[in-house]
Amino acid sequence: MTTDNLANNQNNWTVTDSSGLYGLDRWGNNYFSINELGHITVNPNGQQSRALDLMELVKELESRNLKLPLLIRFDDILEDRLTRLHGAFEKAIAQYHYKGRYQGVFPVKCNQQRYVVEELIACGRRWHFGLETGSKAELLIALSLLSDPEALLICNGYKDKRYIETTILARQLGRQPIVVIEQADEVERIIAASQKLGAAPLIGIRAKLSSRSSGHWGSSIGEKAKFGLSVPEILTSIKQLRSSNLLHEVRLLHFHVGSQINDIAVLKDALQEAGQIYIELNRLGAPMGYLDVGGGLGIDYDGSQTATEASTNYSLQNYANDVVATIKECCEGKNTPMPTLISESGRAIASHFSVLLFNVLGTGSVPAEDPPPKHDEALIVQNLRGTLKYIQKIPKTSDVDSSKLQEAWNDAIKFKDDALTAFRLGYLGLPERAIAEQLTWACAKALVERLPQCDLIPEELKTLRYALSATYYANLSIFRSAPDTWAIKQLFPIMPIHRLNEKPNQLGHFADLTCDSDGKLARFIDNGQVKPLLELHKLKEAEQYVIGMFLGGAYQEVMGNLHNLFGSTNSVHLRLSYTGSYKLDHVVRANTKSDVLEAMEHDPEELLERLRIASEEAIQHGSLKISDAQRLMDHLETSLRESTYLHD
Ligand SMILES: *Cc1c(COP(=O)(O)O)cnc(C)c1O
């Protein structure tokens, strides 16, 4: 469905049309669908029977004073992602008769929020699901929360002495940390720490593969990658570890192709290369036992199933099959025991369960109404009126001659320029200039309504569509809540969560609350492509218009910042019951203005006190009444305790 089809009859519009238009049926993974009321429903384990109406939920949360913008976390979906991931590997292992297991870990950097990590550990216990850390702070979370002695704790990232010694001691605590050597100089530090403590860690080696890659994170692989050892470095490290009597602790080979692998062919190459390195390490005397294929399992954000940036040309099952089959083939060829397979899938686990909801505060667009004529209008204005009449007489048919439309537009532009010149020279007043502007936009609108539905129309006329589109003001900071849309131009599915049984007949984009021209959402999924405008509904009097951003559970929160001092939104963790009701497990209130001020070292109390003194002075000078001074202080004090977003 394209924007041109917006001309379809309003009455024929159904929720199925909405589902197709916004791609919900392609990216929703059965977690999201639309009910007959035209509301999005959430189906926690992909089954419609327990569907929860998202719009109803918003109303109920708002009546608990949990106002929009709001982040809702569906822990059932998080659990279902884990179940599907393990299910896919179990199926592949059975199908290929793989003689080994799968044992996953969650990369903490993907979402470090306490309740997310705790929930994953609780749900993952049945598979001894573990964690992966990339810093000492993340290590502390993992060591403390992960108490299952069989779960793995993969320790990546740059490592100093304290990081390494902590992992050695944690092994004695009964945990299973594996220190992955990412830089050649970490070998010396591991040897020194082991000698000092008289104990050794479990050791892994990260290989810098030379397989090609693509996509945004493609540079995570190849000779120039930030992490990993080249083949000569691997051989040197093995020698060093052998002579320090630590070779028997080398258990794991690790590689990471980069996040969001779009093309499965990239993974296959990497797997073959890593499989051979694994076998060689085993032959060199390392016991091995684990092959860690890193992260990178992608999300089909636009549902196009293509190797484009917002998509993947493979499914979860394809991924598991390729990992299992490729490693099996490598090991069988060389008579090496098949390793336990580990993946560090972050995005694939944590994306679906979070839904970000925001309301629209208002809309803005160019003034394209046709102002009523007055007598003795300037000739320039009359000319524009004539052009508009001429355009309006052109019939709206599919075989309209676009050169005729272009000519009319050239006239309109010429008259508008004349009007500007006349204004500059003082011959045209401000009200008449305003009328000239309105008439020019009215011409543009009339032209766009007559554009034929084909690509052969002149470029200039095509862009008129964008010029006439509306700006929807979003109660949101993209820098706080959707930073990757700005930082790396990532696409997320974005759509209204209600009125989906109504045809959306306004094209628009979103502008956020920050005073930054980059603070906007103006790139939308389009089945393998990107579109600059989204089909939206006209706002209704006294009714909220609620938009959802989906699949954003990975990376967004921690990457978000306090630009313009907009803080975190309200967030809730929710579990669904079998009766279709739900339970709020955790409520995390939005940052207050005090919170964000303190983050910048301001003391809210001190700020208030200065203002109190200033208002006393104003009272003394007679410029401020005592009652107004009190009202001002009340506003400021209340505001400090409230969130940073707009409320009615
Ligand atoms: C970031 C990262 C991951 C997670 O990648 P996803 O694409 O989110 O699965 C896994 N392993 C390492 C080493 C990483 O740096």
The ligand as an ORCA input file, in Angstrom:
! r2SCAN-3c Opt
* xyz 0 1
  C      27.033     -5.976     21.766
  C      27.520     -7.349     21.871
  C      26.619     -8.419     21.855
  C      25.143     -8.257     21.646
  O      24.832     -8.118     20.304
  P      23.317     -8.241     19.779
  O      23.419     -7.887     18.369
  O      22.516     -7.307     20.591
  O      22.873     -9.629     19.956
  C      27.119     -9.682     22.043
  N      28.439     -9.896     22.215
  C      29.334     -8.887     22.220
  C      30.759     -9.183     22.405
  C      28.912     -7.591     22.040
  O      29.808     -6.603     22.016
*
